Amino acid sequence: MARFLTVGGVATLVSFVGFNGLVHGLFLGVAPLRDQPIAAFVLANLVAGLVAYAGMRAWTFRDRTSGSAADGLVRFFVLGALTMTIPVICLGISRYGLRLTGPVADNVSANVIGLGLSAATRFWVFRRYVFDQAAPASSW
């Protein structure tokens, strides 16, 4: 669990910086996707997903197999995309339902509430459907 949370924390940082850079101009001075927060969130999380997969494959679930590498990668991203709907829905409700457009509202809705809810879901989904088999015991 600690390894999962560590890798998830690094991926979340990548997502947070990417999203805020694209939508609010964090460190960029301009916000190229200011009017497209959902697209920015998806793009930032795609990059963060690559970071998360590498960390989970190499460290978090290194003692578990996923069948073929390609199969595990496809399952990881398909299931990750499904669980990413949770923060996207939270961001959509905040932006379009409540008309909150500031950086604090965006980050609380997507990166605190949404990612918090999806983290527990992802742990179970990834353990159950991606890294689903314990690796053979070492014969030392």
Buried (B, 14 or more C-beta within 10 A) or exposed (E): EEEBEEBBEBBBEBBBBBBBBBBBBBEEEEBEBEEBBBEBBBBBBBBBBBBBBEBBBEEBBEEBBBEEEEEBBEBBBEBBBEBBEBBBBBBBBBBEEEEBBEEEBBBBBBBEBBBEBBBEEBBEBBBEBBBBEEEEEEEE
